[in-house]
């Protein structure tokens, strides 16, 4: 009797399987509900919507390595947008704009070590928002209110889908817990974020990460950074990243040197900063697919996509 030989599915078979999932239309309805509710919330709060940019001479340098995604055009290098962080700051130079948001496609060509995290896509959508003259406390309260608004709207409009996909209706959260990165790492070790996320039953804030030059360093406490992440509970991990922004020329240059960012790349940005043109702002961005994953309790964020965008995985479409 011959034993049946098990073979790995071909790329085409895997793609067809991904496209044909029975739960996909339901997941997409929830994702659509997230975006629609977010638009309504932003409108009620008076934020102005900007259209996204997909190419720019400058983009987020990130605090971890990715495969370079740039092209030559008109005798210039253009990067695919990793995030619109600098464009948010620059747009708020306009005296008539005090706050803005963007439903922004981001391209981050992650390396293969992020393929199995369940949290990473090499192309995803982020809701970016920014406020002129506000601080981290304002932004954190804004995000907490936004989450409760979106969750309440989904419970009202899609209760059957939420019950089917999640197993229960979405909660309304009170004030979220706040932790500092260095204290959590001292208590739980280098994997502190993931460990605490698995333990938690509600979202929480994680503060004080040393990362990109544009995250403001506390002038009263050198080495303390005025940034903040939302960590989803139940092991779903980071869902939002934000900060107060550096806007003073000499401090931006000092931070660039500290983290090794090229001044040449950001020469025009620095010119504006030197003239005092960059306003004091604070903001954040949350991943739409990651919020979908948390709400629907999906094993992998790639389940929230129609066309698979798992890092370092061959795709046909």
KEGU-958548 format. One line per field, with one value per residue (C-alpha): residue in one letter; x, y, z. Coordinates in Angstrom, 3 decimals. Layout:
REM residues N
aa <- [a, ...] .
x <- [X, ...] .
y <- [Y, ...] .
z <- [Z, ...] .
END
This chain:
REM residues 317
aa <- [x, x, x, x, x, x, x, x, x, x, x, x, x, x, x, x, x, x, x, x, x, x, x, x, x, x, x, x, x, x, x, x, x, x, x, x, x, x, x, x, x, x, x, x, x, x, x, x, x, x, x, x, x, x, x, x, x, x, x, x, x, x, x, x, x, x, x, x, x, x, x, x, x, x, x, x, x, x, x, x, x, x, x, x, x, x, x, x, x, x, x, x, x, x, x, x, x, x, x, x, x, x, x, x, x, x, x, x, x, x, x, x, x, x, x, x, x, x, x, x, x, x, x, x, x, x, x, x, x, x, x, x, x, x, x, x, x, x, x, x, x, x, x, x, x, x, x, x, x, x, x, x, x, x, x, x, x, x, x, x, x, x, x, x, x, x, x, x, x, x, x, x, x, x, x, x, x, x, x, x, x, x, x, x, x, x, x, x, x, x, x, x, x, x, x, x, x, x, x, x, x, x, x, x, x, x, x, x, x, x, x, x, x, x, x, x, x, x, x, x, x, x, x, x, x, x, x, x, x, x, x, x, x, x, x, x, x, x, x, x, x, x, x, x, x, x, x, x, x, x, x, x, x, x, x, x, x, x, x, x, x, x, x, x, x, x, x, x, x, x, x, x, x, x, x, x, x, x, x, x, x, x, x, x, x, x, x, x, x, x, x, x, x, x, x, x, x, x, x, x, x, x, x, x, x, x, x, x, x, x, x, x, x, x, x, x, x] .
x <- [0.000, 1.471, 1.522, 0.066, 2.761, 1.924, 3.152, 3.229, 0.576, 1.837, 1.905, -1.154, -3.026, -2.132, -3.268, -6.588, -7.123, -6.436, -8.867, -11.602, -11.847, -15.455, -14.852, -13.166, -16.314, -17.315, -13.866, -13.936, -17.341, -15.878, -12.825, -15.088, -17.023, -13.792, -12.842, -16.359, -16.670, -13.197, -14.184, -17.309, -15.310, -12.707, -15.436, -17.193, -13.870, -13.150, -10.050, -9.372, -8.722, -5.620, -5.233, -2.280, 1.050, 2.668, 5.971, 8.177, 11.850, 11.554, 9.707, 9.867, 13.390, 11.920, 13.785, 14.423, 15.779, 13.622, 14.437, 14.873, 11.827, 12.756, 12.800, 14.530, 12.286, 12.955, 16.626, 15.639, 15.190, 11.627, 10.737, 7.550, 5.823, 6.597, 4.485, 3.491, 4.993, 6.897, 4.051, 1.721, 4.102, 4.652, 0.940, 0.256, 2.488, -0.671, -2.181, -5.697, -5.024, -4.976, -5.552, -5.591, -5.822, -4.972, -6.073, -2.623, -1.262, 2.224, 4.893, 7.496, 9.363, 10.108, 12.779, 11.945, 12.349, 8.973, 7.064, 5.888, 4.951, 1.275, 1.466, 3.441, 2.479, 4.807, 1.938, -0.793, -3.125, -2.618, -4.903, -2.496, -3.548, -1.755, -2.579, -0.907, -0.067, -1.188, 0.715, 0.844, -1.890, -4.325, -3.474, -3.770, -7.237, -8.228, -7.252, -9.039, -12.193, -11.812, -11.520, -14.660, -16.511, -15.496, -16.283, -19.682, -20.544, -19.562, -21.693, -24.644, -24.266, -22.716, -23.626, -24.146, -20.792, -18.964, -20.524, -19.671, -16.069, -15.121, -17.404, -18.753, -19.583, -16.794, -16.218, -16.185, -12.961, -12.393, -9.054, -6.251, -3.281, 0.069, 3.498, 7.031, 9.206, 12.287, 10.299, 8.411, 11.645, 13.312, 10.409, 9.710, 12.878, 13.483, 10.166, 8.263, 5.838, 4.636, 4.467, 2.440, 0.175, -0.592, -1.370, -3.537, -7.304, -7.570, -5.454, -2.642, -0.120, 3.609, 5.756, 9.344, 10.859, 14.180, 13.629, 13.313, 14.801, 11.403, 10.078, 10.556, 13.034, 11.834, 13.888, 13.581, 14.606, 17.269, 16.955, 13.185, 11.103, 7.600, 6.204, 3.557, 2.294, -1.062, -0.653, -3.676, -4.375, -4.684, -1.283, -2.223, 0.607, 1.261, -1.642, -0.607, 2.572, 2.788, 4.703, 5.154, 7.450, 10.814, 10.414, 13.444, 16.334, 19.289, 17.452, 16.421, 20.051, 21.289, 18.789, 19.613, 23.292, 22.379, 20.395, 22.490, 19.995, 21.399, 21.073, 21.533, 18.330, 16.374, 18.140, 14.982, 13.138, 16.049, 15.972, 12.358, 13.204, 16.112, 13.726, 11.430, 8.734, 7.931, 5.109, 4.900, 2.703, 1.767, 0.094, -0.050, -1.095, -2.938, -2.929, -6.353, -5.518, -4.138, -7.306, -9.315, -7.206, -7.821, -11.564, -12.070, -9.500, -7.630, -4.551, -2.595, -3.033, -2.724, -6.237, -7.486, -6.144, -7.699, -4.304, -1.691, 0.999, 2.929, 6.605, 9.037, 6.313, 5.955, 2.782, 1.120, -1.139] .
y <- [0.000, 3.331, 6.168, 9.452, 12.078, 15.388, 18.420, 22.095, 24.135, 26.070, 29.862, 29.914, 27.449, 29.465, 32.688, 31.195, 29.839, 33.278, 34.956, 32.353, 32.361, 32.175, 34.669, 37.281, 39.272, 39.444, 40.641, 43.279, 44.521, 45.065, 46.807, 49.042, 49.842, 50.867, 53.303, 54.730, 55.287, 56.870, 59.331, 60.262, 60.738, 62.926, 65.052, 65.526, 66.566, 69.097, 67.484, 68.193, 65.185, 65.180, 62.879, 60.482, 60.728, 57.546, 59.035, 61.678, 62.656, 62.195, 59.639, 58.050, 56.633, 54.163, 52.765, 49.388, 48.275, 47.579, 46.878, 50.183, 51.100, 54.038, 54.949, 57.485, 60.103, 63.593, 63.348, 62.752, 59.816, 59.224, 56.885, 54.926, 56.317, 54.511, 57.111, 60.741, 61.968, 64.898, 65.848, 66.123, 68.543, 70.598, 70.773, 72.304, 75.257, 76.603, 79.083, 77.908, 74.273, 73.218, 69.462, 66.904, 63.219, 60.928, 57.398, 56.597, 53.549, 52.736, 50.540, 49.011, 46.160, 44.191, 41.498, 37.821, 37.845, 39.629, 37.154, 35.036, 37.684, 37.783, 41.613, 42.705, 43.432, 44.942, 47.134, 48.377, 51.274, 53.676, 56.393, 59.244, 62.304, 65.381, 68.443, 71.834, 73.134, 69.997, 67.563, 63.826, 63.914, 65.421, 62.831, 59.910, 61.032, 61.560, 57.998, 56.475, 58.348, 57.291, 53.590, 53.693, 55.544, 52.997, 50.020, 51.420, 52.096, 48.553, 47.065, 49.143, 48.550, 45.063, 43.172, 39.810, 39.969, 41.072, 38.225, 35.692, 36.804, 37.911, 35.772, 38.779, 42.430, 44.980, 46.572, 50.226, 51.018, 53.402, 55.185, 53.012, 51.867, 53.564, 51.868, 53.056, 50.963, 50.893, 49.824, 47.115, 45.822, 45.722, 43.675, 41.356, 41.311, 42.127, 40.571, 42.809, 44.270, 40.872, 39.411, 42.331, 42.267, 38.577, 39.258, 42.325, 42.281, 45.943, 48.197, 50.062, 52.803, 52.163, 55.309, 56.438, 54.610, 55.766, 55.740, 58.224, 61.738, 63.392, 61.979, 64.800, 64.422, 65.931, 69.152, 68.880, 65.208, 64.332, 60.700, 60.702, 60.735, 62.145, 59.302, 56.656, 53.397, 51.677, 47.990, 45.826, 43.178, 39.370, 39.193, 41.324, 43.794, 47.312, 49.065, 52.727, 54.764, 58.487, 61.327, 64.988, 66.170, 67.817, 71.164, 73.241, 73.286, 72.638, 69.896, 68.170, 68.196, 66.887, 64.048, 63.245, 62.891, 60.760, 58.207, 58.439, 60.094, 61.787, 65.576, 65.659, 63.667, 66.119, 69.298, 71.183, 70.063, 71.404, 74.709, 75.221, 74.255, 76.720, 79.517, 78.493, 77.342, 73.917, 74.205, 72.470, 69.396, 66.022, 63.103, 59.396, 56.734, 53.451, 50.461, 49.681, 46.029, 45.628, 47.084, 44.714, 41.817, 42.687, 43.242, 40.005, 38.062, 36.928, 34.746, 36.777, 40.348, 38.972, 37.559, 41.164, 41.484, 40.409, 40.070, 38.611, 41.061, 38.918, 39.986, 38.131, 35.887, 35.476, 37.015, 36.781, 39.826] .
z <- [0.000, -1.074, 1.407, 0.186, -0.285, 1.356, -0.553, 0.258, -1.588, -4.590, -4.462, -6.715, -4.468, -1.369, -3.059, -4.143, -0.630, 0.862, -1.536, -0.998, 2.819, 3.990, 6.807, 4.611, 3.632, 7.308, 8.374, 5.634, 6.825, 10.291, 8.818, 6.745, 9.915, 11.680, 8.911, 8.580, 12.335, 12.393, 9.667, 11.637, 14.836, 13.127, 11.542, 14.882, 16.459, 13.717, 12.161, 8.482, 6.247, 4.041, 1.057, 1.331, -0.492, -1.757, -2.960, -1.344, -1.190, 2.599, 4.675, 8.101, 8.685, 11.233, 14.200, 12.583, 9.235, 6.178, 2.537, 0.710, -1.370, -3.561, -7.227, -9.418, -10.976, -12.385, -11.354, -7.739, -5.345, -4.210, -1.349, -0.986, 2.081, 5.341, 7.163, 6.616, 9.887, 8.327, 6.016, 9.012, 10.694, 7.544, 6.676, 10.090, 9.141, 7.518, 10.003, 9.153, 10.115, 13.764, 13.390, 10.616, 9.819, 6.916, 6.030, 4.746, 2.893, 4.190, 2.603, 4.905, 3.241, 6.402, 6.571, 6.959, 10.750, 10.968, 8.814, 11.741, 14.301, 13.351, 13.575, 10.509, 6.915, 4.334, 3.096, 5.415, 6.156, 9.033, 10.366, 11.092, 13.079, 14.358, 16.495, 16.598, 20.058, 21.917, 24.139, 24.739, 27.364, 24.867, 22.203, 24.622, 25.768, 22.124, 21.186, 24.178, 23.194, 19.547, 20.446, 22.581, 19.796, 17.142, 19.384, 20.357, 16.707, 15.674, 18.466, 17.263, 13.520, 13.251, 16.441, 14.751, 12.975, 16.121, 18.113, 15.394, 14.844, 18.351, 20.510, 22.441, 21.911, 22.212, 25.631, 26.631, 28.477, 31.347, 31.790, 30.403, 32.454, 31.761, 31.971, 31.306, 29.004, 31.249, 34.323, 32.455, 30.923, 34.350, 35.690, 32.733, 30.594, 26.916, 25.786, 28.218, 25.673, 24.455, 27.977, 29.312, 26.262, 26.864, 30.533, 29.922, 29.488, 28.405, 26.172, 27.900, 27.180, 27.013, 27.340, 26.836, 23.857, 22.449, 18.702, 15.798, 15.969, 15.627, 18.926, 21.408, 24.251, 27.516, 27.899, 31.681, 31.800, 29.196, 28.146, 28.640, 25.455, 25.188, 23.121, 23.647, 22.159, 22.503, 23.279, 22.565, 25.219, 24.853, 23.133, 20.118, 20.750, 19.492, 17.803, 17.760, 17.920, 18.636, 20.258, 20.830, 18.025, 17.971, 16.177, 17.218, 14.739, 17.072, 18.946, 15.703, 14.521, 17.871, 17.809, 14.166, 15.076, 18.082, 16.054, 12.876, 10.511, 7.395, 7.466, 3.697, 3.161, 5.310, 4.162, 3.164, 6.296, 8.345, 6.442, 7.487, 11.075, 11.084, 10.142, 13.002, 10.606, 12.031, 14.577, 17.932, 17.373, 18.823, 17.128, 16.436, 13.966, 14.435, 12.116, 10.631, 10.003, 13.537, 15.039, 12.817, 14.026, 17.675, 17.234, 15.272, 17.349, 14.248, 14.585, 12.022, 10.792, 7.240, 7.713, 7.505, 3.932, 0.631, -1.035, 1.298, 2.427, 4.863, 4.988, 2.746, 1.304, -2.431, -3.805, -7.207, -6.996] .
END
